[in-house]
Amino acid sequence: MLHNLFKKLEELLLPERRIDNGAQYLEPVDVLRLVHERISQLAQQIELHAQLAPYPQVAERLRRIAGEKRDSGSRLKQVIEKLHGSITDGSQYSATGKNHWQRLIRDLEDQKVLDDLLSRYEFIVTRQVPEVADFLRELKTLHEAHRRSLTQLIAVADPQATQT
């Protein structure tokens, strides 16, 4: 009975170790590389969306978010290089959405996907690489601020507008 309880706890806390659900185990450095790639892609995406924003104050806010993402991506790259050698940058993104509102929705959705990835692997990464725990906490706090900003921008954007 105790064995079953531990098995259930492991499934809840370490879902990436389950084979039957289609998930695969990722080494902590691979998780960090994946997070770095997603942060870099999202920074590039938001920067492109800032260029297409209909108002200067919205564009500035999006540029600030993209800059913060680039900074955190650079810091994460340094952490990865310190742990496991070099890492390459190479992701490209092209803007999507027929209007500003749809692009903001895409940014928020992609931010949530990134946050879900971090949440899923945070426990295993911080347990195996404790020196990244503080960085991951800072990253989560920054991402919460980004989600709030994007949500506020969506709230004031016109979903019917045809501006590009």
C-alpha positions in Angstrom: 0.0 0.0 0.0 2.8 2.4 0.9 4.5 1.5 -2.4 1.3 2.5 -4.3 1.2 5.8 -2.5 4.8 6.6 -3.4 4.1 5.6 -7.0 1.1 8.1 -7.1 3.3 10.8 -5.6 6.0 10.2 -8.1 3.5 10.5 -11.0 2.2 13.8 -9.6 5.6 15.3 -8.8 7.6 13.8 -11.7 5.3 13.4 -14.6 8.2 13.5 -17.1 9.3 10.1 -15.9 6.0 8.4 -16.8 6.4 6.3 -20.0 2.8 5.3 -20.5 1.5 8.9 -20.9 3.8 9.6 -23.9 5.9 12.0 -21.9 9.7 11.6 -22.0 12.3 12.2 -19.4 14.5 15.2 -20.1 17.8 15.9 -18.5 17.8 19.3 -16.6 20.2 20.9 -19.2 17.8 19.8 -22.0 14.9 21.4 -20.2 17.0 24.6 -19.7 17.9 24.6 -23.4 14.2 24.1 -24.4 13.2 27.0 -22.1 15.9 29.2 -23.6 14.7 28.4 -27.1 11.1 29.2 -26.2 12.1 32.5 -24.4 14.2 33.5 -27.4 11.3 32.8 -29.8 8.8 34.6 -27.7 11.1 37.7 -27.4 11.5 37.8 -31.2 7.7 37.3 -31.7 6.8 40.1 -29.3 9.4 42.4 -30.8 7.8 41.8 -34.3 4.4 42.4 -32.8 5.6 45.7 -31.3 6.7 46.9 -34.7 3.1 46.2 -35.9 1.4 47.8 -32.9 -1.1 50.5 -33.7 -0.1 52.9 -30.9 3.4 54.1 -29.7 2.7 53.4 -26.0 1.6 49.8 -26.8 4.7 49.3 -29.0 6.9 50.6 -26.2 5.4 48.3 -23.7 5.8 45.3 -26.0 9.4 46.3 -26.7 10.1 46.4 -23.0 8.6 42.9 -22.5 10.7 41.6 -25.4 13.8 43.2 -24.0 13.3 41.7 -20.6 12.8 38.3 -22.3 16.0 38.7 -24.3 17.9 39.6 -21.0 16.5 36.6 -19.2 17.3 34.4 -22.2 20.9 35.7 -22.1 21.2 35.0 -18.4 19.8 31.5 -19.0 22.3 31.0 -21.9 25.1 31.8 -19.5 23.7 29.3 -16.9 23.5 26.6 -19.6 27.0 27.3 -20.8 28.4 27.2 -17.3 26.7 23.8 -16.7 27.2 22.1 -20.0 29.1 24.0 -22.6 28.0 26.0 -25.6 24.4 26.6 -26.8 23.3 27.8 -30.2 20.7 30.4 -31.1 18.8 29.9 -34.2 15.1 30.2 -34.0 13.1 32.4 -36.4 9.6 33.6 -36.1 7.2 35.3 -38.4 4.3 37.4 -37.0 0.8 35.9 -37.1 -2.7 37.2 -36.6 -4.7 39.5 -38.8 -4.8 42.3 -36.3 -3.2 43.6 -33.2 -5.6 41.9 -30.8 -5.0 38.5 -32.3 -1.3 39.0 -32.1 -1.6 39.9 -28.4 -3.7 36.8 -27.8 -1.0 34.7 -29.5 1.7 36.3 -27.3 -0.3 35.5 -24.1 -1.0 31.9 -25.2 2.7 31.3 -26.0 3.7 32.9 -22.7 1.3 30.4 -20.9 2.8 27.5 -22.8 6.3 28.6 -21.7 5.1 28.9 -18.1 3.5 25.4 -18.2 6.8 24.0 -19.4 8.7 25.7 -16.6 6.1 24.5 -14.0 6.3 20.9 -15.3 10.0 20.6 -15.0 10.9 23.1 -12.2 11.0 20.5 -9.4 13.3 18.1 -11.2 15.6 20.8 -12.5 16.0 22.6 -9.1 16.5 19.2 -7.4 19.2 18.1 -9.7 20.7 21.6 -10.4 20.1 23.6 -7.2 22.1 26.6 -8.4 19.4 27.5 -10.9 16.6 27.7 -8.3 16.9 31.4 -7.7 17.1 32.2 -11.4 13.9 30.1 -12.1 12.1 31.9 -9.3 13.1 35.3 -10.8 12.0 34.0 -14.2 8.6 33.0 -12.9 8.1 36.4 -11.3 9.1 38.2 -14.5 6.7 36.0 -16.5 3.8 36.7 -14.1 4.4 40.5 -14.8 4.5 39.8 -18.6 1.2 37.9 -18.4 -0.4 40.7 -16.5 0.9 43.3 -19.0 -0.3 41.2 -22.0 -3.7 40.7 -20.4 -4.0 44.5 -19.8 -3.1 45.2 -23.4 -5.6 42.7 -24.6 -8.3 44.2 -22.4 -7.9 47.6 -24.1 -7.3 46.4 -27.7 -10.2 46.3 -30.1 -10.8 42.7 -31.3 -12.8 44.0 -34.3 -10.2 46.5 -35.5 -8.6 45.8 -38.8 -5.4 47.6 -38.1 -2.4 45.6 -39.0 
